[in-house]
């Protein structure tokens, strides 16, 4: 801001400190009195250090009478008087005259006053003294502050117009509230206020333009008496009055941050009209069920509001791409859906308090609008810093995320309680079953919206990704690595994986690898030994073990017990790790003293079958976005591979839990509780490539195992030892998501039944619809990710992919729900066997396109 630097008393510095800017049009009788009064007020002979050139008087003249000749005579007499007499082709009004004067002024400060002597020049010194003493940016000579007077406005009409302009400006343009006289023409400001600012005034209220567009933080008033005009006629006309109104409209609509809330409210009002028209069309003309028509009307009006807000209210916000626009759209729709619930809660609560229904409705609308504005301002279109250092960004993000997540964690339970009360009082006489349905719907809504939030976490602030990419320069190899490759019935893929691990570029004496097999899997053992023999890798060997349980964590603990190296890394039997991955991890551990490094993993075969598209995108969103949110919170359920631990930390927590089906998430949580420092690295250049399960049955088994493992961790209750609320809430969300997915499996057909066949109360129909609405939002988000994924990995983005995403999304979610339900069922039946995921090397069919980068 202009006053960010402290200003000293500059009143008597050399050439010149102050420019007095006087626009003139046919003021021949006023020029000489004005110059004489200015000189009398500002010629301060006798002051210590006085320099007569400390000010200048700049006339910008559009006159066609003798005014320019009179000013010219003064320029001969006093070098401090300057004249810019504009030719006819440049005489476009007072506004442009003043802007030209700003550009041609030489002073550090500029004082604007009229030439008709209604602005007494004797006040100029007081303005300058006040702006310096208060370290302000603008000083306004005010008719409406204590001690001021507008007596020079001789008619009641002019006084009424002046007051109307003042109140209208304050209402429409909050920045004008810094002064009591925003419509005044007598003011002084530091030139920094307009530095780099594009001024576009209309009419003659230039101060409005400075207050709304200028760079200022402090404005001060001093009182003055607006004088009666003595010579010539006032230039105020009806046309000038209309220009003022046009200027106000222009500033309000075309300066995006002039009054965002009022702009937002106006757009919301237009949305009401769109909603009603759409509802009538759907119900009366298309003959749609009223409940379904209501949902359609809500969606259309929300969409209309989004695009109008994007252009009018937040037109200054940069939209980086079509993907960014879609992300904002999804965020806005989701926030508005919650705002709808806020509206209903307030409305029904006031009705219960016997408040007149129209007043209750208005309060509900206002409450919902305020909530939506808060979401729009702080989430959808929030400003982003363009110049933030990486370390400061990460620190700021961590504190901000924890604070925001704690707020969400506090607000949502309160909202749940309020909704529970409303639901109970609304349908207590109907059915407790409906009450349960509505509470379940609300929980699904909350879970679904939070899922969207973490999916878009890094897109919401792309600098977060920039802060977690792989290092651009590698440190000297310091840490030694052991790669653990647990494999069972993987004879078809293990050889390629061994070759990929052997090709990792790192000093041979600082790396080793163990292929871990159970003795009854002779086919995989032979395939592994053959591959090792073919490539001649003495630092890779096969570990064969016997005993139970037959699962991955048991094999990992076998490998951990055999290693003497300092860092243990995990790869799955079908992995294609990048050849620089050890250098990346070593550099992060050396430079940032990380104890654990989780690098990216990406499924690649997105077109193998109908569900693989979504499975690939799940990994894309998890490793590129959601995992960074977890890292900022400090609660990280690690992935199952391409994760690297300092061996001492694994020994400290006793290795992996051999009874847990998601041993990766479990060990990550236990290490977080112990204080291990985890660093998430995501870079498309260095991800480990994998494949989706080749059959639907295999996919369901894999997802069942994950869900069952999360429930095991939930029931172990280690996560309850977490002390921070934000971490506790995140842990609860991650671990209970399988239960909510299982509920969604049951809820989707129930919601469809309620919409089409049940004559339910409005609240029931509304909440029953919203989970389906959340699914639609997630389709939008997945399409955003689909475009980003194909672009990032140089893959073909076929025109039909968005339609495939729309067609298969509900079936995919039903499969996830079935898997979650199956996981719960296996927990209840104490079935803890490890269901194997089949691998067929589908991702290696495109191995030649794997991005390979060699570091300096």
N, C-alpha and C positions, 0 to 999 in steps of 0.2 A: 504494500500500500504506500501511498504517497508520503505518509508521515512515519514510515518505518525508520527513517534516520532523524535524529534529533537536530533541530535547527537552532542556530545561535542568532543573536540580534544582528541582522544584516542591514539595518536601516540606512547606514551611511557608507556602504561598500561602493566600490567604483562601478561605473557604467553598466547598465542601470540596474537597480534592484527591482524597480516597479514599472510596469507599463499600465497606463490608464487608457483603456480602450473605449472609444466613443464612436458608435455608429451614428451617422447623420443622414437626414433627408430633408432638405429645405428648412434648415434651422438658422438662417442668416442672422436673425435678431438675437440668438442665444450664444453664438460662438464666442464673442469677445467677453461677455460677462462670465461665461464658463471658464475660459482660460485664466482670466484674472483671479477668479475665486480659487481655482486649483493652485495657481502659483502662490497665492496668499496663504493657502492652507499647508503647502508642502515645502515652500522655501523657508528653511529653518536655519537662517543665519544665526551664528552665535553658538550653535550646538558643537560640541567637541568632535573633531574629525569630519565635519560637514563637507559634503561634496555636492555641488549644485546639480551635477549630472546623475544623481541617484534615481531619478525618475524620468520618464518620457510620457508624452501625450500623443497617442496614435488615433487619428481620425480616419475612419473608413467611410467614405462619402459616396452616396448615390444621387446627390442633388442635381436638379436642373435649374436652380436659381443662382444667386450670388454666393451661396455658402462656400464652395470650394475656393473662390477668390479671397474671401475673408480668411479662411484657414491658411491659404498660401502666404498671405501677408504675415501671419503669425510665425510661419516657418522661417521667414527672413529675419524676424525680430528675435526669435528664441529657437536655438538649434534643438531644443528638447521636444519641440512640436513637430510632428510628422504627419504627412497627408498621403492617403491612398485613395485617389479619386478614380472610381471604377468606371470604365467605359460602358456604354449602354448594353453591350452584349453580355456584360458580367453583372448587371444590376438585377439580381434575382431575389432581392428581399433582405430583410434584416438578418435572418438566420445565417445566410451565406456570408454576409458582411462581417458578422462577428467571428465566424470560423476562419475567414481570411485574416482577420485581425489577430486571432490566436496564433496563426502560423507565422505572421510577420512580426510578432512582438519580440522584444529583446530582453525584457525583464524576467527575473526569477519568479516574481509574482505578477499576476494580471488582475486589474480591477476593472469591472464593467460598470458603466453608469450611462444614463441617458443624457442627451445634450440639452434637454428642455429645463434643466435646473430644478426639476422635482426631486432629484437625488442630490442632496447637499454635499458638495465636495469636501466640506469641513469634516465629514465623517470618515474620509479615506484613511487618515492616520490612525484613527481608533480601530478600524478594521485590520490594518496591518499589525498594529501592536497586539491585538487580541489573537490573531492567527499565530504569531510568533510566541507569545506568552503561553498559549495553550497547546503549542506544537500540533496545531490543527492543519487540515488540508484545505478547507473552505471556510470563509467567514462571510456570513450573510447579514446585510443591513435589513432588519426585519421591522415591518410595520405592526406585527402582531405579537411581539414579545413584550414583556412588561417594560413600560416607558416609551414604547413606540406608538405611532398613530398613522392612520390612513386618511387623514383629513383632506389630503389633496385629491382624493376621489370624490368629486363634488356632488355626484348624484347618487341616489339610493340604488339605482340600477347598477352602476359601476361597482358600488360597494358590495352588492349582492353577488355580482358575477365574480368579484375577487374572492369573497368568502367561499363561494361555490367551487371555484378552481382549487382553492386550498384544501377543502375537505375532500373533493374528488381525488386530488393527487395523493393525499394521505391514504385514502381508501384503496385506490388501485395500485399505487406504487410505494411499497413500504420504505424504500430507500429515501424517499422525499420526507419522511417523518423526522429526519435528523434536524430539520429546520422548521420553524413556525411559519415561514413565508416562502414556500417553494416556487410561487409564481412571481417573486420579486425580480427586478432587473438590476439591482444594486448589490454587487457581491465582489469578493476578492478571493483568489485561490492561488495555490502553488502550482507551477507549471507541470509538476509531476502528475497532477490529476489527469491531464489529457495526453500524457506521453504514451504513444502507441495506440490511442483510442480513436476509433472512427466515429466522428460526430455527425449526426444526420438530423439536425433540428428543423422544425417547421414552425413558422410564425415568429413570435418574438419572446417566447419564454425559454431563454437559453439555459437558465439555471436548472430547469427540469431535466434537460439533456445531460448536464454535468452530473447531477445527483444520481441519475439512473445508470448512465453509461460510464461515468468517470471512476478512476481508481482512488478511492478515499475511504477512510475509516472514521475520521472525526470532523464534524461540522459544528461551528459555533455561531451564535447569533449575537448581534448587538442592536439595541433599539435605535430607531431614528424616526423622524417625523416626515412623512411623505408630503412634499410641498405642493402648493397650488401653482399651476402653470401660469406664467406671466406673459409670454410672447408666443405668437404663432398658434396653430391649432394642433390638438391631439391627433395622433395617427391611428388611434384605436377605432376600428370599424367593425361592422358585423362580419365581414370576411375574415378579419383577424381573429375574431372570436371563434369562428368555425375552424380556423387553422389550429387554434389551441385544442379544440376537441379532437381534431384529426391527429395532433401531436400526441395527446394522451392515449388515443387508441393505438397509435403506432408504437409507442413505448411499451404499452401493456402487452400487445400481441407479438410484436416483432423483437422485443428484447426478452429472451426466454426466462431469465431469472428475475424479471422485474417484480412478479408476484405469483410465484408458482402455485401456491395453494388456491388462490382465486381462479387462476387459469385451469387448474385441475378440477375445481368445482364446476366451472362453466362446461368443461368437457363432460363431466359426469352428468350434468343436466341434459346435455344433448343425448347422452346414453339412455336416459329415461325415455325420451321420445322414440329413439331407435328400438328400445325394448318393447314399448307398447305397440308400435306399428308391426314389428315382427311377430309378436304374440297374436295380434288380430289376424294377420295373414295366415299363420300356421293353423290356428284353431278354426277360424271361420272359412277360409278359402281352401286350405289343404286338408282340413278335417282331421288334424292331428289331435291325439289325446292331450287335454289341457296340461297335465303334469309334464309330459314330454315336450309340449309346445313351450311351456315355461322355461324348461332347461335350454331349448334351442334359442329362445329370445334372450336369455341371459348370456349365452355364448356369443351371439351376434353383437349384442350391445357392448360386452367386454372387448370384443375384437375392434369395434368402432372406437371405443375409448382409448384403446392402446395406440392405434395409428394416429388419432388426433393428438393425444398427449405426446407422442414421439415427435410430431411436427411442431405443435404449438407450445406446449408446456416445457418440453425438454429438447427443443430444437438445437440447443447449443451443445448437446451431448453427442460425442463422436460415435457413430455406428461404423465399426471397423469392416464389417462384411455382412453378407446375407446370413451367415451363421450366427453372428453376434445379434442381428435383429431377431432371429428366431429364438435365441436364448432369452433375450429381453421379453419377447412375447410370451414364452412359456412361464417365465417368472411373474409377469404381470397377471396372467390368467390365474395362476395358482394363488397369488396373494389376494386377488379379487374374490376368489371362491371363499377364502377364509373371512374376508371382509363381509361377505354375505351372511355368514353365520353370526358375526359380531352385530350386524344390523338386527337380525332376528332376536338375539339374546336381549339386546337393549329394549326392543319393541315389546317383547313379551313380558319382560321384567317390569316395565312401566305399566303395562296393562294390569298385571297382578297387583300393582300398587294403586289401582283405581285412577290412573291418569287417563285423560281423554284420549281416545284412540288416535286422532289426528296428530296431537302433540307427541304421543308415543312414537308414531310413525316418523315424524320429522326428526325426533331425537335419534331414532334408529338409523335413519339415512345419514344424519350428521356423523354419528359414531362410526358407521361403516366407511364413510368417505374419509374421515380422519385416519382410520386404520389403513385404508388403501393408499392414502397419500404418504403415510409413513413408510409403507412397503415400497412404493414407487421411488420415494426420495432416497431411501437408505439401502435399497437392494437392486431394484430394476435399473434406475438411471443414476445411481450414486456416482459422484465425481471420483475420478481416479488420478492419483499422482503420476506425473510423467517423468519425474526425476527423483527416483528413490534408490538409494544404494541397496545392494543385495542384503547386507547384514541388517540394516535398519528395517528393510522390508520384512524380513523373516521375523525379527523381534516384534515389530508392530503387528504383523499378522497374527502371531501367536497370542499376544495379549488381547487383540481385538476379537479373534475367534473365540477365545475362552470367555470373554465378557459377553459377546453376543449369544453364544451357546448357553451360558448360564441364564441370560435373560429369557431366551426361548424356553429353557427348562423350567423357569419360574412362571412364565405366562401361560404356557399350554396346560399344565395341570390345573391352574385356576380356571381356565376356559372350560376344561373338562368338568370341573365341579359346577360351574354356572350352567353348562349345558345339561348336566344331570338333573339339576333342580328344575330347569325349564321343562325338560322331557317328562319328568315325574309329574309336575303340576299340569302339564298339557294332557297327558294320556293316562293319568292314574286310574281313571274310571274305565279305561278301555282294555289295555292288555299289558302285562309285564313283559310279555314276549317282545312286543314292539319296542318297549323301553330298552331291552337288551340289544335288539337289532340296531337301534339308533346309537347306543354307546359303542357298539362294535364298529359301526360305520365311521363314527368320529375318530376312533383309534386308527382305523385304516387310512383315513384322510390325513391325519397327522403324520403317520409313518410314510405315506406316499409323498407328501410335500417335502418332508425332510430328505427323503431319498433323492428327489429332484435337486434339492439344494446342494447336496454333496456331489452329485453327478456333475453339476455345473460349477463346482467350487473354483477350479482353476480358470475356467472360461470367464467367470465373474471378475477375475483379476489375473490376467495372463502373466503379470510379473511374477506370480507365485511359481509358475512353471520355469520361468527364466532363472529363478533363484535356486532351482533344484536340478538343473540339467547336469550332464556329466562335465567334469573339469575339462577345460580347453588345453591345458598343459599337464603332463603327467609328472609326478614326483619320482625320484629314484626308487626302485624296488626296495622296500624295507620289510614288509610283512611276508611271511611264507604261508602258502595256501594248501589246504587239503580239500579236494572235491569229493563229496559223498554222492554216489549214484545208486540208490536202492532200486532193485529191478526184480520183478517177478513175472514170469511168462512173457518176456519181452525180447525173445530171440530175433524177431523181425526188425527191431528198431535199435537195439542196444549197440550194435556195431557202429552205426553212423554217429550215435551220441558220443561214444568213446573217441572216435576220430575228431569230432568237434571239440571235445575237452582237451585232447592232446594238442590241438592246433592253437590253443590259447597262447597268446604272445606274452611270455613271462620267463624269467630265468629258470632253467630246468631244475636247478638244485633248490629252488624255492617253491616248487609245486609238486603235488602228488595227487593221485586219484584212486579211490576205492570203489569198485563195483561190488555191491553187496547183494548176495543171493542166498536163498535157503537151499539146503543140500538136495531137496527133492525136486528142484528145478534145473535138471541137468542140461536141458536144451539151451536155456539162457546162459548157464555157466560156460558151456562149450562155445557159444557164439561170442561171448565176451573174451574168452581166452584166445580165440582165433583172431579177433580184431586186434588185440594187444600184440600178439605175435606178428601180425602182418605189418603193423606200423612201427614195431620195435620200440616200445615205450617202457623202459624198465621202472619208471616211477608211477606206472599204473598197474594195479593188481586186483585180483578178484578175492573178496573175503566171503567165505562160505560158512554159514552158521546153521545150527539146528535148534529146535525148541520153539516154544510158543511165547507170545502170540505171533501169528503170521500177519504182520502188518509193517507199514513203513517206519513208524517210530522205533520199533524194536531193531530194525536194520540200521537206522541212524545211530542208535546208541552203541551198536556193535562197532560201527565205523569210528565214532567219537573215542571209544576206548583204545583204538589202535593208532590214532594220529599223534605225531609229535610236533606238528606244525602249529603256528600261532593263530591262524584263521581257518575256520571251517565253513565251506560253502556247499549249498545243496542244489543239485540238479536232478530233474526227473529223467526217466530212462529214454524219453523221446525228445529231449531238449536240444535246441540249436543255439548255444550261447555265442555271444560275439567274442572275437579273438582278443579284444582289448579289455574284456571285463575285469580281469585281475588288476590291470593298471588303473582302471577307474576306481575300483574299491580301495586299492592301496593308497591312491592319492587322497581320497576322502578321509580315510582313517589317519593318514599322516597329517593332513592340513587341518582337519576339523576334530580330530581326536574322537571320532565316532567309535562306538563299541559294536554296533550292528549296522550293516548297510543293506537295505532292501532295494534291489534294482528292478527295472520293469520286466514284465512278462507279457507276451502278446500272442493270443491265438491268431492264426493267419487265414485258415481256410473258410472264409466267410460265405462262400457259395457252394459248399459241399452238400448241404441239405437245408431244409426249411428252418430248422432251429439254430443252425450254426451261425447265422447272421447275428442273432441276439446274443448268443454265447460269446462271440468275438467282441461285440460291443460292450458286454459286461466287463470283460477284462480291460478293454480300452478305457472305460470310465473309471474303473477301480484304480488302476495303476497310474493313470494320468491325472486323476482329480480326487476321488474319494480318499485314497490313501494319504494324500497330502493334507487333507482336512484332519484325518486321524493323527498324523504326525504333529500338526500344529496344536492339537488338543493334548497330545501326550499319551494317547491310548492307541496302540498299534497292533492289530491282529495281523501278524506277518503272513506273507504268501508262502506257498509250499516249496518254492524253488527260487534260484537266483537270489538267495538271501545269505548273507555272510556274517558269521559271528566270531568274535574273539573267543578262542577255545576256553579261556579262563572263565568267561561269563557262563558258558554252557555248563562247565563243571560246577560252577557256583550254585546253579539252580537244579543240578542233578540230571541234566540232559532233557530228553523228550519224555512225555507221559505216554507210556505204551498202551494205556487203556483208552486214550482219547483219539477219536477218529479225525479230529482236526488238530493234529499235534503242532502244526505251524502257528495257528492262532493262539493256542494255549501257551506255547513257550514265549511268544511275543508278549502276551499279557503278563506272564510271570516276570519276564525280564524288565518290563516297564515298571512293575511294582518295586523291583529291586533298584531302580534308578539307572539302568543302562541307557546310554545315549544312542538313539536310533536316528539314522539319516536315510531319507527316501530319495533315491536318484531316479529320475525318469528322463530318458532321452531315446527317441525313436531309433537313433543310430546304434544303440547298445542294448536294446531289449533282447531277451531270450525268446526265441520263437517256438511256439507249440501248436498243437492241433486240437480241435474240438473232438469229443467222443464220436466215433463213427456211426453209432446207431442210437436211436431214441432210447432204447432200453438201457444202453450203457450210460447215456447222459442222465437219465433218471436215477440210476444207481449212484453215479458220482455226486449228484446234487443231494440225494438222500443222505449220503455219508457226510457231506458238509453240514447239512441242517442238523443231523443227529449229533455231530461233533460240537456244534455251537450250543446245543441244548445240554450236552455233557458239561461244557465249561460253565454254563449258567448254573447247573445243579451243583458243581464243585464249590461255587461261591467264593473262589479266590478273588474275583473282581470286586466283591463287597469290601475288600481291604483298601480300596481306592479312597483317598481322602478328598480329592477335588470333585466338586459337583459336576463340572463339565465332563470330566473323564468318566464319572459314574454313569451319567446320562447316556453318553456315547456307547459305553460298554453295554448298557441295558438295551439300547436300540439295536446294536449289532447282534446280540445274543438272542433277543426275542423276535427278530424279524422272521425266522422260520415259522413261528406260531402265527404271526399276523398273515404270512403268505398262505398258510393253511386255512386261515379264516376267510381270506379272499376267495379261495377255491370254493367255499360254501356260499360266500356272499354274492358272487356275480349272478348266479341264477336266481337267488332270492331278490336281488335288486331289480332284475328284469321282471320278475313276477309282480313286485310292488308297483312298478311303473305301469304295466299294461293291464293288470287284472285286479289289483286291490284298491278299493276306495279308501285310501289312507289320508290322515291329516296332512296339511301342507308341510309341516316340519318333517314328517316321516318321509314323504315323497322327495323332499329336498335333500335330506341327508342320504337317502338311499341312492339318489342319482349321482351325488358328488364323487364317490369312489370310482364310478365309471368315468367320470369327468377327469379324475386324476390319471387314470389309465390313458386317456386321450392325450393329456399333457406329456406323459412319459413317451408316447409314440412320437410326439414332436421332438422331444429331447433326443430320442434314439436316432431320429433322422438327422439331427444336427451332428451327432457323433458319427453316423455313417458317412456323411460327407467328409468330416474331418479325418476319419480313419483312412479312407481311400486316398485322400489327398496326401496325408502324411507318409503313407507307405507306398506311394506311387502305384496305386492299384486303379483299375478301371471302375468308374462310377457309372453304372448302367442306369438308363432312364427309368427302368422298371423297379429299381430297388426300393424307392419310397413306397410304392404300391405293395410290394411284398412285405415291407415292414408293417404297413397298415393291416394287410390281410392276415398275417400270422401272429400279430402281437397278442391278441386275446388267447389263441391256442397256446402260445408260449407261456403266458402267465398261468394258464390252467395247468400246464405241465409243471411249472415251478411250485404251484400250490399243491399239486398231487405229490411232488417230491417232499415238500415240507410236511404234508400230512403223513406220508410214509415214514419220514424220520421220527415224527412224534409216536407213531404206532410202534416202531422198532424200539424206541426208548421204553414205552409202556410194557413191551414184551421182553425186555432185557436182552435184545438181540444186538450183539456188539461185534459181529464178524466184519472183516474188511472186505467190502464188495469191490472187486478189481475193475479198473477202467481200462478198456481195450485201446491199443494204439496201432495206427497203420501208416504212420509217416506221411499223412496228407499234407502237412505244412512244408515238407521237403520237396514237394512237387514244384514249388516256386522258389527253391533255395537260391537260384541264380539271381533273383531280384532282391535278396537280402541286402540291405544297405551296409556296405563295408566301408569303414573309414580308417585310415591309418593316421595315427597321431604323430605329431612332430617328435 
